[in-house]
């Protein structure tokens, strides 16, 4: 069964460093998403991406965040200068156009900022 | 605005008990999808079920069953004869095509403890 894959599974970074989280969505999907889950809290929408541009973003997704689809398969989330409060689980998801509203989630990347 | 409420923060049951996890949602739209996800201690999100707004049939899958009632905007999840392996956080979620980009709104989750 096709799946969304994320790398790395766990990343530790120092405060102020840039970090890039990587995702490979399901190959025929056209919508891509990033979600964040701070430990013990709910999963929160960050951003959706379609046709090489952001289609919606939340208040959390400020200028420190950016997304990119650098090639035909990868979808990345960059945090420019990490803060302690960026420590969370980050989930990538993808969904197929055409009315299929089910997003398939990756297994997540746990980001720890120290 | 879209909203998902899971009023039960934590539930603790003894193995073999039945347990129901409540979910109430809010949306102004007539077309939407509802989901349940399981998050075990390892952290990944495990898809359990999707239900669209036009299909109010209840569903049973093994020990799991779901009760969708549009009249009360509820989508409750029941585990029959619970097992220790059911211990996890369960999230109810809503996906609404009118939010743009089909984003999914999650409830706060219910942590289920099943004791042996």
Interface residues (C-beta under 8 A of the other chain):
Chain A: X31 X33 X35 X41 X42 X43 X44 X45 X48 X49 X50 X55 X56 X89 X91 X93 X95 X99 X101 X102 X103 X104 X105 X107 X108 X110
Chain B: X32 X33 X35 X37 X43 X44 X45 X47 X50 X52 X91 X93 X95 X97 X99 X100 X101 X102 X103 X104 X105 X106 X107 X108 X109
